[in-house]
Amino acid sequence: MVDKIIGISKKVIQLIFVTFLLSIIVFYMARLAPGDPLVSYFGEGVERMGTAQKLEAIEKLGLNRPIYEQYFSWLSNAFHGKFGISYKYKQDVLSVIKDVYINTIILGGLSFVLTFLFALLLGIFCAENEDKLIDKAICKIGTITTCVPAFWVSLLLILIFSINLGLLPSSGAYAIGQSKSIASRIKHLILPLTVLILNHLWYYAYMIRNKMVEEMRQDYVLLCKVKGLDKKRIIYKHCLRNIMPSYITIMALSVPHILGGTYVVEKVFSYPGLGTLCFESAKYHDYNMLMVLCLITGILVVIANMAAQAINERIDPRMKHDRGEKDWNNNTAPGTLK
């Protein structure tokens, strides 16, 4: 019990430290980037401002102080749950995010689940038919689809299904006034979801295929065959179980990859989500918005990796190096001096 508490405490401290370090890096990079944040806040009115008015506006936004003072001021407010006002939207940052984050969760979550579901099935299928014509054909097609940029596929699908055929919408998360309509959301999700799955599917399916092929060449598989076990039973009951720790690790490591792809696709399809907010906040130097979005993304990635490590240790106790070393030291041979 004590070991579990200590382990959780270490992970919490690690998460806090990484978040703190990330906040410093993002804050300084955003402030030092070229551009005028006053344009984001005041718009075209900046051109009509005099020198005195500009200085007053800079002081109002706190941009006249040294960067380290600006950071500690932001950090102090963040501890009290105040992340500032969005320069572009003139609203509280959390209020803007609250209106769109669910859209990213739906798109990113569905693409994540479907990608790894299809990747697992496709990887196992290719491993079962290793070096056969169907396996070679899927490998060639998968490699080609992986090399095609997501934005190009997006534009191609928009041209075919939205412009030429008029079957599917090319932008938005739902039709105007139909935010609660499941049918409208599904219709708007088809194209961006298709792009995300096609862009990531074979990359992970190929990794799973290779892991499965490697596992099927182990000695215990030969023993199972000698005992007369069916090939499918060997694959699904033994091989699949043994590659699950690696599979879960791949899933965790893919979070930034798929999340980044989701952000790009959101921008191409004008999908109102965190990805669109990220691009706009970077473009318009919306510092407060950019800080929160980068921290949210960073925390999600760290938590996903920590969760994968914990699950892997649960599935495969050999991964608990510290505990293994402790057990080794405690279980000395009889008669050995401690």
C-alpha positions in Angstrom: 0.0 0.0 0.0 2.8 2.4 0.9 4.6 1.5 -2.3 1.5 2.4 -4.3 1.1 5.8 -2.5 4.8 6.6 -3.1 4.5 5.6 -6.8 1.4 7.7 -7.3 3.1 10.7 -5.5 6.1 10.4 -7.8 3.9 10.4 -10.9 2.0 13.5 -9.6 5.3 15.3 -8.9 6.5 14.4 -12.3 3.3 15.7 -14.0 3.6 19.0 -12.0 7.2 19.4 -13.0 6.6 18.7 -16.7 3.6 21.1 -16.7 5.7 23.8 -15.1 8.6 23.4 -17.5 6.2 23.3 -20.5 4.5 26.5 -19.3 7.9 28.3 -19.1 8.9 27.2 -22.6 5.6 28.1 -24.2 5.3 31.4 -22.4 8.8 32.6 -23.5 8.4 31.3 -27.1 5.1 33.0 -27.5 6.3 36.3 -26.1 9.5 36.3 -28.2 7.8 35.4 -31.5 7.5 38.2 -34.0 4.2 40.0 -34.4 2.0 42.6 -32.6 -0.5 41.2 -30.0 -2.2 44.6 -30.0 -3.6 43.9 -33.5 -5.2 40.7 -32.1 -6.8 42.6 -29.2 -7.8 45.9 -30.8 -8.0 44.9 -34.5 -7.7 47.6 -37.1 -8.1 50.2 -34.4 -4.3 49.9 -33.7 -3.6 51.8 -36.9 -5.5 54.8 -35.7 -3.8 54.9 -32.3 -1.2 57.4 -31.3 2.0 56.6 -29.5 0.6 57.5 -26.1 -2.5 55.3 -26.7 -0.4 52.4 -27.8 1.8 52.7 -24.7 -1.4 52.8 -22.6 -2.7 49.7 -24.4 0.5 47.8 -23.9 0.5 48.7 -20.2 -3.2 47.6 -19.9 -2.3 44.1 -21.3 0.8 43.9 -19.1 3.2 43.7 -22.0 5.4 46.5 -20.9 7.0 44.5 -18.0 9.9 42.1 -18.4 9.0 38.6 -19.6 9.8 36.9 -16.3 7.5 39.3 -14.4 4.7 38.6 -17.0 5.2 34.9 -16.4 5.1 35.0 -12.7 2.0 37.2 -12.9 0.3 34.7 -15.2 1.4 31.8 -13.0 0.0 33.5 -9.9 -3.4 34.0 -11.6 -3.4 30.5 -13.0 -3.1 29.1 -9.4 -6.4 30.9 -8.7 -8.1 29.5 -11.8 -7.7 32.8 -13.8 -6.1 32.3 -17.2 -6.9 35.7 -18.6 -9.0 37.1 -21.4 -8.6 35.9 -25.0 -7.3 38.7 -27.1 -9.2 37.6 -30.1 -12.6 36.6 -28.6 -12.6 39.2 -25.7 -13.9 36.5 -23.4 -12.5 34.4 -20.6 -10.2 31.8 -22.1 -11.9 28.9 -20.3 -15.3 30.0 -21.6 -14.1 29.9 -25.2 -12.5 26.5 -24.7 -15.6 25.2 -23.0 -17.7 25.9 -26.1 -15.6 23.8 -28.5 -13.6 21.2 -26.5 -16.3 18.6 -26.8 -16.0 18.7 -30.6 -12.3 17.8 -30.4 -13.0 15.0 -27.9 -15.6 13.5 -30.3 -13.5 13.7 -33.4 -10.2 12.8 -31.8 -11.7 10.1 -29.5 -13.5 8.4 -32.4 -10.5 8.5 -34.7 -8.3 7.1 -31.9 -10.6 4.2 -31.1 -11.4 3.3 -34.7 -7.8 3.7 -35.9 -6.5 1.2 -33.3 -9.5 -1.1 -33.7 -9.0 -1.4 -37.5 -5.2 -1.4 -37.1 -5.3 -4.4 -34.7 -7.7 -6.3 -37.0 -5.7 -5.4 -40.1 -2.3 -6.2 -38.5 -3.5 -9.6 -37.3 -5.0 -10.4 -40.7 -1.7 -9.5 -42.5 0.2 -11.6 -40.0 -2.0 -14.6 -40.6 -1.4 -14.3 -44.3 2.3 -13.4 -44.1 4.0 -13.1 -47.5 0.8 -14.1 -49.4 -0.5 -11.9 -52.2 -3.2 -10.3 -50.0 -0.5 -9.3 -47.4 1.8 -7.9 -50.0 -1.0 -5.9 -51.7 -2.2 -4.4 -48.4 1.4 -3.5 -47.5 1.9 -1.7 -50.8 -1.5 0.2 -50.6 -0.9 1.0 -46.9 2.5 2.4 -47.6 1.1 4.7 -50.3 -1.8 6.0 -48.2 0.6 6.7 -45.3 2.8 8.8 -47.5 0.0 11.0 -48.8 -0.4 14.2 -46.7 -3.6 14.5 -44.7 -4.4 18.0 -46.0 -4.2 16.8 -49.7 -6.6 13.9 -48.9 -8.9 16.3 -47.1 -9.0 18.6 -50.1 -9.6 15.7 -52.5 -12.5 14.4 -50.4 -14.0 17.8 -50.2 -13.8 18.2 -54.0 -15.4 14.9 -54.6 -18.0 14.5 -51.9 -18.8 18.1 -51.1 -18.4 20.1 -54.3 -19.0 17.6 -57.1 -21.5 15.2 -55.5 -22.9 17.5 -52.8 -23.3 14.5 -50.4 -21.4 15.6 -47.4 -20.6 19.0 -45.7 -17.1 20.4 -46.1 -17.0 22.4 -42.8 -18.4 22.7 -39.3 -19.2 20.2 -36.6 -23.0 20.4 -37.2 -25.6 22.3 -39.2 -26.7 25.7 -37.9 -29.0 25.3 -34.9 -28.5 21.5 -34.8 -25.8 21.2 -32.2 -27.8 18.5 -30.4 -28.6 16.5 -33.5 -26.7 13.3 -33.6 -27.5 12.8 -37.3 -26.1 16.2 -38.2 -22.9 15.6 -36.2 -22.3 12.2 -37.8 -22.7 13.7 -41.2 -20.2 16.4 -40.5 -17.8 13.8 -38.9 -17.6 11.4 -41.9 -15.0 13.3 -44.0 -12.6 14.5 -41.2 -12.8 11.1 -39.5 -12.1 9.3 -42.8 -9.0 11.4 -43.3 -7.7 10.8 -39.8 -8.2 7.0 -40.0 -6.6 6.7 -43.5 -3.6 8.9 -42.4 -2.8 6.8 -39.3 -4.2 3.3 -40.0 -1.4 1.5 -41.8 1.4 3.1 -39.7 0.1 1.3 -36.6 -1.3 -1.7 -38.4 2.2 -2.4 -39.8 3.7 -2.1 -36.4 1.2 -4.6 -35.0 1.7 -6.9 -38.0 5.4 -7.0 -37.4 5.0 -7.6 -33.6 2.5 -10.4 -34.3 4.8 -12.0 -37.0 7.7 -11.9 -34.5 5.6 -13.5 -31.8 4.4 -16.3 -34.1 8.0 -17.4 -34.6 8.6 -18.0 -30.9 9.3 -21.5 -29.6 6.1 -21.7 -27.6 4.1 -21.3 -30.8 5.8 -24.4 -32.3 5.0 -26.3 -29.1 1.4 -25.3 -29.4 1.3 -26.5 -33.0 2.9 -29.8 -31.9 0.1 -30.2 -29.4 -2.4 -29.8 -32.2 -3.8 -26.4 -31.3 -5.6 -24.5 -34.1 -3.8 -21.6 -35.7 -6.4 -19.0 -34.9 -6.5 -20.2 -31.3 -2.8 -19.8 -31.0 -2.9 -16.3 -32.5 -5.9 -14.9 -30.5 -5.4 -16.7 -27.2 -1.6 -16.7 -26.9 0.2 -14.4 -29.4 -2.3 -11.5 -29.1 -2.1 -11.6 -25.3 1.7 -11.5 -25.4 1.8 -8.4 -27.7 -0.8 -6.5 -25.7 1.8 -4.6 -23.5 3.5 -3.4 -26.7 0.2 -2.6 -28.3 -0.9 -0.5 -25.3 2.5 1.3 -25.4 2.0 2.1 -29.1 -1.5 3.5 -28.3 -0.1 5.8 -25.6 2.8 7.0 -27.7 0.4 7.7 -30.5 -1.6 10.3 -28.5 0.5 13.3 -29.7 0.6 11.9 -33.2 -3.2 11.5 -33.5 -3.9 14.7 -31.6 -1.6 16.6 -33.9 -3.3 15.1 -36.9 -6.7 16.0 -35.4 -5.6 19.6 -35.1 -4.5 19.8 -38.7 -7.7 18.2 -40.0 -9.8 20.5 -37.9 -8.2 23.5 -39.6 -8.7 22.1 -43.1 -12.4 21.3 -42.5 -13.0 24.5 -40.5 -14.1 22.2 -37.6 -14.6 24.2 -34.4 -12.3 22.5 -32.0 -9.1 23.0 -30.0 -7.0 22.6 -33.1 -8.7 25.5 -34.8 -8.2 27.6 -31.6 -4.5 26.6 -31.5 -3.9 27.9 -35.1 -5.9 31.1 -34.4 -4.2 31.8 -31.1 -0.8 31.3 -32.7 -1.7 33.4 -35.7 -3.2 36.3 -33.7 -0.7 36.1 -30.8 -3.5 35.3 -28.4 -1.1 34.5 -25.6 -3.5 33.5 -22.9 -5.4 31.1 -25.2 -2.2 29.6 -26.6 -0.8 29.0 -23.0 -3.9 27.1 -21.9 -4.2 25.0 -25.1 -0.5 24.0 -25.0 -0.8 23.0 -21.4 -3.9 21.0 -22.0 -2.2 19.2 -24.9 1.0 18.6 -22.9 -0.8 17.3 -19.9 -2.9 14.9 -22.0 0.3 13.5 -23.6 2.0 13.0 -20.2 -1.0 11.4 -18.6 -1.4 9.0 -21.5 2.2 7.9 -21.2 1.8 7.4 -17.4 -1.4 5.5 -17.9 0.3 3.2 -20.5 3.2 2.5 -18.1 0.8 1.7 -15.3 -1.2 -0.7 -17.5 1.9 -2.3 -18.8 3.2 -3.0 -15.3 -0.2 -4.5 -14.5 -0.2 -6.8 -17.5 3.5 -7.7 -17.4 5.0 -7.6 -13.8 8.5 -7.9 -15.3 8.3 -4.2 -16.3 8.4 -3.2 -12.6 12.1 -2.9 -12.5 12.3 -1.2 -9.1 10.1 -3.8 -7.5 11.9 -6.6 -9.2 15.2 -5.5 -7.9 13.7 -5.1 -4.4 12.3 -8.7 -4.6 15.6 -10.0 -5.8 17.5 -8.4 -2.9 15.0 -9.7 -0.4 14.8 -13.3 -1.7 18.4 -14.3 -1.2 19.5 -17.9 -1.2 19.3 -19.9 2.1 22.3 -19.5 4.2 23.4 -16.3 2.5 24.4 -13.4 4.8 22.2 -10.3 4.5 
